[in-house]
Amino acid sequence: MIPNLGLRRTAPLRRETTSSLICRTASRYGMEAKVLRACWKWRNYPPGHEGGGTRADAEVLLNGAGRQLLAGICGVEEDVLARALPSWEEGDTKLRAEDGDPVGLWRIGGAVAGPVAFGCRLCTARRTGTALRVVRYAPRWERVCVRHGRWLLDADADQPLEHLDLRGLPEVVAAQPRWVSVSRRAVRAGAGPERVFALAQAVVARWWEQALQWERETIWPRRLHQVAGGDVGGDLERWRIVGRDAVVFPEVVAVADALLDPAMAELVWADSGAGRPRALPTDGLFCRRLGERLGRGWLGPLAATDHGGPLIAWMGSVIRLRRGAGGPPGYDNDPWWLRQEHQAATMAGQLRVLGKEKKAPGSGAMWRAAVSAEQRRLITSAIESVEEQLLQLHGVQSGPTAEVARRLLRGLGHSAGLIENACKRTAVAAVNGGVPLEEVARWVDMPVEVLSQILTAGRQDGS
């Protein structure tokens, strides 16, 4: 316990991490957190970032004696702490064998009870009288502090900001209460709100990666400059990572709302040819209407041709379910099933990649540093188009021989052309990134002279 100090009550905040509560409690007693943490015996060390420093989302699990000790120091009943702190009883399974002494175990918060974000310091000051840092569990649809106009950032990234200023972006603030209505619809539809949100976020995050080439996209750049304090300056790449979730939040909510709308699913069915199957058109009703709902009438054709992405995968599931057809091996007909490669990259993950790219020397540069975003997008698009094309060929081997052969050969021929295109673009990117031509020629199994001619032709036509 704390000797020679009167008890000072420190109430927990809703969904706060236990580690955050310990830090705030230490501050109430006028001491550093590490001094207070010495009251427990620790079984490991706090998780840190690659570059050093303890992670803000570091969480602690306590055994029974450890929880009893913290409750006494905070001056709060254990049942109150159990209701407020999601990790409170996690130590029962991890530290079951520990008896007597108060024992603690460090963990990463995201692995304990979900995404971890910073709390609003102004709200903390209003509640506790002190504007201290708070870390709490919060899904990404609850990141807006409506009272103070702030977007609360992930706490797992190695970057100094805790929030972004939304006071000039009322549409981002307004998207949070709209999500409440969308989530209720998700529950009524039998889809978990978290799954619907994840799919919508994946769709919009994919557009975000492509939007640098969209000359008609003016909304996102304006918002990004706003959350960056007025101008991203020369740090566009970092701000596109840090600001993405806040900037695209209204569109994520709008896409989720559209995907839950039965009328939109009917448009997908109509675009597919209903009873007479056909390839999805680039001017289909669904994507056109989706663009209109997002205030971007021009977006429809771009979304319709993004083969292999999460939106087309969702549309395919809707169509197969309506037809009563099973999906191919490895695919799920559940429309809300999100493949791992489609999941939106987190801010922390993207910042780690960006840091590694900037440190890599010369020809050892990382792929993303050596290859432009546009070239990476074209390669990815070609690969995913092949995947989607081959996926459509599953189950076509029934019917008249000539018709089956025609569909298979055309599909396979188109896929072969896409593969060849992806190979050429990848070879150009590798050579431009400093990989010796001889190495690349060996990997694609062709003479150096032939590859050199292909690459020269590719550069001339802009590939």
SVG drawing of the C-alpha trace seen along z (x, -y; Angstrom):
<svg xmlns="http://www.w3.org/2000/svg" viewBox="-36 -26 58 57">
<polyline fill="none" stroke="black" stroke-width="0.4" points="0.0,0.0 1.0,-3.7 2.5,-4.7 1.9,-8.0 -0.7,-9.2 -4.4,-9.7 -6.7,-7.8 -7.6,-9.6 -10.5,-8.2 -9.8,-7.6 -12.9,-6.4 -12.6,-4.4 -13.8,-5.7 -16.1,-3.6 -14.1,-0.9 -10.8,-2.3 -7.8,-0.1 -6.5,1.1 -3.1,-0.2 -4.6,-3.7 -6.4,-3.6 -3.1,-2.8 -1.4,-5.7 -4.2,-8.1 -4.2,-6.8 -0.4,-7.4 -0.9,-11.0 -3.5,-11.5 -0.9,-10.5 1.7,-12.8 4.0,-9.9 5.2,-8.4 3.3,-5.4 6.3,-3.1 6.6,-3.9 3.0,-2.8 3.4,0.3 6.1,1.4 3.3,2.5 2.7,5.5 5.0,8.4 5.3,8.5 5.7,11.6 7.0,9.9 7.9,6.5 5.6,3.8 5.2,4.2 7.2,1.6 7.5,0.2 10.2,1.3 12.0,-2.0 11.8,-1.9 9.3,-3.3 6.3,-1.6 3.2,-1.3 0.2,-3.5 -2.1,-0.5 -0.1,1.6 -2.6,3.4 -2.2,5.2 -3.9,8.3 -4.1,8.7 -4.7,11.7 -7.2,11.6 -4.8,10.1 -3.6,7.6 -7.2,6.5 -7.9,6.2 -4.9,4.0 -5.8,1.7 -9.4,1.3 -8.0,0.3 -5.6,-2.2 -8.3,-3.7 -10.9,-3.7 -13.4,-2.1 -15.3,1.2 -14.2,4.1 -17.6,4.6 -17.5,1.0 -14.1,1.7 -15.3,4.9 -18.2,3.1 -16.0,0.3 -12.7,2.1 -13.1,4.7 -9.8,6.5 -10.6,6.6 -11.3,10.4 -9.0,11.5 -6.3,12.2 -8.4,15.1 -7.4,17.4 -3.9,16.1 -2.8,15.9 -5.0,18.6 -2.0,20.3 -0.8,17.1 -1.8,16.8 -1.2,14.4 1.0,11.7 -0.5,9.1 0.8,10.2 0.5,8.4 1.0,9.5 1.5,7.2 -0.4,7.6 -1.2,5.6 -4.7,4.1 -6.0,5.0 -5.4,8.7 -7.4,8.5 -10.6,6.7 -10.6,5.1 -9.3,1.9 -7.8,-0.6 -7.9,-4.4 -7.0,-7.5 -9.7,-9.2 -10.6,-12.9 -8.6,-14.9 -11.2,-17.6 -13.9,-15.0 -11.6,-13.5 -11.0,-17.0 -14.7,-17.6 -15.3,-14.2 -12.2,-14.1 -11.0,-17.7 -7.6,-16.8 -6.8,-16.7 -4.8,-13.5 -4.2,-11.0 -6.8,-8.2 -6.6,-5.0 -9.8,-3.1 -11.3,-0.3 -13.4,-1.8 -14.5,-0.4 -13.8,-2.6 -17.4,-3.7 -17.1,-5.4 -14.1,-7.6 -15.8,-11.0 -16.0,-13.1 -19.2,-15.0 -19.0,-17.4 -15.5,-18.7 -15.3,-17.9 -12.4,-15.5 -11.5,-12.2 -9.8,-9.9 -6.9,-8.1 -5.7,-4.5 -3.4,-4.1 -1.3,-1.2 0.6,-3.4 4.1,-4.9 3.1,-8.5 2.5,-11.5 -1.1,-12.6 -4.0,-11.6 -6.7,-13.2 -7.6,-15.1 -9.6,-18.3 -13.0,-17.9 -14.5,-21.3 -14.5,-22.3 -15.9,-19.0 -19.5,-18.7 -20.2,-15.9 -17.7,-13.6 -19.1,-14.4 -22.7,-13.8 -21.7,-10.4 -21.4,-8.9 -25.1,-9.2 -26.0,-8.1 -24.0,-4.9 -26.2,-4.1 -29.2,-3.8 -27.2,-1.8 -26.0,0.6 -29.6,1.2 -30.5,2.1 -27.6,4.5 -28.9,6.3 -32.4,6.6 -30.8,8.0 -29.0,10.7 -25.6,9.3 -23.2,8.2 -22.7,4.4 -18.9,5.0 -18.9,7.2 -20.9,4.7 -18.7,1.9 -15.5,3.9 -16.7,4.6 -17.8,1.0 -14.4,-0.2 -12.6,2.2 -14.5,1.0 -13.9,-2.7 -10.2,-2.2 -9.6,-0.6 -11.1,-3.6 -8.9,-5.8 -5.8,-4.1 -7.0,-4.7 -8.2,-8.3 -4.8,-9.9 -5.6,-9.3 -9.2,-10.5 -9.1,-14.1 -12.8,-14.5 -12.3,-13.6 -12.3,-16.9 -14.0,-16.1 -11.3,-13.9 -8.4,-16.2 -10.3,-19.1 -11.0,-17.1 -7.4,-15.8 -6.0,-19.3 -8.5,-20.3 -7.5,-17.5 -3.8,-18.2 -4.3,-21.7 -5.0,-23.4 -2.3,-22.0 -0.5,-18.6 2.6,-20.3 5.3,-18.0 4.1,-15.1 1.2,-13.9 2.0,-10.2 2.1,-10.2 -1.1,-12.3 -2.9,-10.0 -2.2,-7.2 -3.0,-9.1 -6.0,-11.0 -7.7,-8.2 -10.2,-6.8 -11.5,-10.2 -11.6,-11.6 -13.5,-8.6 -15.8,-8.0 -19.0,-9.5 -18.5,-7.4 -18.0,-4.2 -21.3,-4.8 -23.0,-5.6 -21.6,-2.4 -22.7,-0.3 -26.2,-1.8 -26.3,-1.0 -25.1,2.6 -27.9,3.2 -30.6,1.8 -32.7,4.6 -33.4,2.3 -29.7,2.0 -29.4,5.8 -32.2,6.0 -30.2,3.7 -27.2,6.1 -29.5,9.0 -30.8,6.9 -27.3,6.1 -26.3,9.8 -29.0,10.6 -31.3,12.1 -32.5,15.4 -30.2,15.0 -26.7,14.7 -24.2,12.2 -21.1,10.4 -21.6,7.3 -21.8,4.2 -19.6,1.1 -22.7,-1.1 -24.7,1.1 -27.6,-0.3 -26.1,0.7 -22.7,-1.0 -24.4,-4.0 -26.8,-4.4 -24.1,-3.8 -22.0,-6.7 -25.1,-8.9 -25.7,-8.0 -22.1,-9.1 -22.5,-12.4 -20.1,-11.2 -22.1,-10.3 -18.9,-9.6 -17.8,-6.9 -20.1,-4.1 -18.0,-2.9 -14.8,-3.0 -16.4,-0.9 -17.9,1.5 -14.5,2.3 -12.6,2.8 -12.6,6.6 -11.3,8.7 -12.1,6.1 -14.4,6.4 -17.3,4.6 -17.4,7.0 -16.9,9.9 -20.0,8.7 -22.0,8.4 -20.9,11.9 -22.1,13.4 -25.5,11.6 -25.9,13.0 -24.9,16.6 -27.3,16.6 -30.1,15.4 -29.4,18.1 -29.0,20.7 -25.5,21.5 -22.7,22.6 -19.4,20.7 -16.1,22.2 -13.7,23.8 -12.2,21.3 -15.0,18.7 -18.0,18.1 -21.5,17.0 -22.0,15.0 -22.1,11.4 -20.5,10.0 -17.5,12.4 -14.4,10.3 -11.4,12.0 -8.2,11.3 -6.5,9.7 -9.4,7.2 -9.2,6.0 -8.3,2.4 -4.7,1.9 -4.5,0.2 -2.7,-3.1 -0.1,-1.4 0.7,1.2 1.0,-1.4 3.2,-3.6 5.5,-0.7 5.8,0.0 6.4,-3.6 9.2,-3.8 10.9,-0.7 10.7,-2.1 12.3,-5.3 15.2,-3.6 16.0,-1.0 19.1,-2.0 19.7,-2.1 18.7,1.0 17.6,2.7 14.7,0.3 11.3,1.8 8.9,2.5 6.5,-0.2 9.3,-2.8 10.7,-1.7 7.4,-1.3 4.9,-4.2 1.4,-3.9 -0.1,-4.0 2.1,-1.1 1.3,1.0 -2.4,0.3 -2.2,1.5 -0.4,4.7 -2.8,5.4 -5.8,4.7 -4.5,7.1 -3.9,9.9 -7.3,9.4 -9.0,9.2 -7.5,12.6 -8.7,14.0 -12.3,12.7 -12.2,14.0 -11.2,17.5 -13.7,17.4 -16.5,16.8 -15.3,19.9 -16.2,22.2 -19.2,24.3 -19.5,23.4 -18.8,27.0 -22.4,27.9 -24.5,27.3 -23.8,27.5 -20.1,28.3 -19.6,25.4 -21.1,22.9 -19.0,24.3 -15.8,24.3 -16.5,20.8 -16.9,19.4 -13.9,21.3 -11.5,20.4 -12.5,16.8 -12.2,16.6 -8.9,18.4 -7.6,16.3 -8.5,13.1 -7.0,14.3 -3.7,15.2 -3.6,11.7 -4.1,10.1 -1.3,12.4 1.1,11.4 0.3,7.7 0.9,8.1 4.2,9.9 5.4,7.1 4.5,4.4 6.1,6.3 9.3,6.8 9.4,3.1 8.9,2.1 11.6,4.5 14.2,3.3 13.4,-0.4 13.7,0.4 17.3,1.5 17.0,5.3 19.5,6.5 17.9,7.3 19.6,10.7 17.9,11.6 14.5,10.6 15.0,12.5 15.8,15.7 12.7,15.3 10.4,15.0 12.4,17.7 13.3,15.8 16.4,14.5 17.8,11.2 17.6,9.7 13.9,10.6 13.0,9.2 15.0,6.0 12.9,5.5 9.7,6.1 10.6,3.6 11.7,1.0 8.4,1.3 6.5,1.2 8.2,-2.1 7.4,-3.6 3.7,-2.9 3.5,-4.0 3.1,-0.5"/>
</svg>
